[in-house]
Amino acid sequence: MILTDANKREFAERGYIVVRSVLSRGEIDAAMRVVDDLIAATPPPDGHCGHHFYWPALSPGHPLLGLLLDGAAFDVAEQLIRPGRLTMPRQAQVALNIPPYPHRPGRGHIDGVTPTEDDGRPGTFTMLAGLMLTDQTVENAGNLWVWPGTHRAQEVLFRERGSEALRTSRGLPDIPHGASEQVIGRAGDLLLAHYMLSHNIGGNTSPNVRRVIYYRLQREGHRERWHDCLGDLWLEYDAVRAALGAA
Ligand SMILES: O=C(O)CCC(=O)C(=O)O
C-alpha cells in the first residue's frame, strides 16, 4: 500500500488524510473482540452517552500493537516521514462514542497538555493514527471533527509566541478555526493527522457505538526536537517535504 505524492500533498494542505481499507476483515474482527473484552471487564457507567476511552499499555505481543504493526498501517504512516522512522507507541486509545449524543463541538484542541507527561513535558508527537473499527460513512455517527488547515495557523502562532504557548493555552491555542469537517470512513480505514491539526470529539445520533483505535506516533528523536517541531510543521516529515518540493 503506497502513498502517492498527491496523498502527501493533501496531508500537507489539509492536515489529514484517510487511507482506505488498511485493515482486513479478519484484523477488524480480532480488534473488535479486544474492544469487547475491555468493555466487558470495565463497562461504561450505566446510561453513559458520548465519549468513553480505554488507554491500554502496549508491550510486545499486545494485540493492539499487532494491529498497528503486523499489517499495513504502521508502514503507511511511516511513508509520510521517511527516511525517518517512527517509534513503537507505548499506549493506544480505544475511543468509543456512544449514542445518543447530540453534541457539536465549537472548536478543536491539540493533544498533550491536559495532562502533560509525568515529567511535565507536553505530550507532543508527530502524527495521530486512527484505525476505524466501525463505519462512519455519514456525519454525526461519532466521527472525529477536524478543522483543516489549522495545523498551519498553529505553526504561525508557535513561531510568534514560542512553544510555551502550548502550555499556557492548555491545548487551545488562539487561532482562527474556519470550517470544520467530520472525518468520514469505513471500518478498516486509517486516519493520519498532523499533531497540530485542531480536532475534537463529535456527536453520535446514529444507532451504533463508534469505535476507533488511536495511536500517538512519534518520529525517533521527537522528544529532543519537539520545541522546534511546533514552529516548523514539516521538520519531521521528510517525505512530505519532498512531495511538496516535487510539485
Ligand atoms: O473520540 C474521538 O474521536 C476524538 C478523541 C479526541 O479528540 C482526543 O482524545 O483528543
The ligand as a Gaussian input file, in Angstrom:
#p B3LYP/6-31G(d) Opt

LIG

0 1
 O      -13.040000      10.265000      20.099000
 C      -12.516000      10.890000      19.195000
 O      -12.647000      10.566000      18.004000
 C      -11.667000      12.098000      19.477000
 C      -10.833000      11.991000      20.690000
 C      -10.003000      13.227000      20.924000
 O      -10.240000      14.268000      20.379000
 C       -8.877000      13.152000      21.828000
 O       -8.757000      12.173000      22.569000
 O       -8.054000      14.092000      21.808000

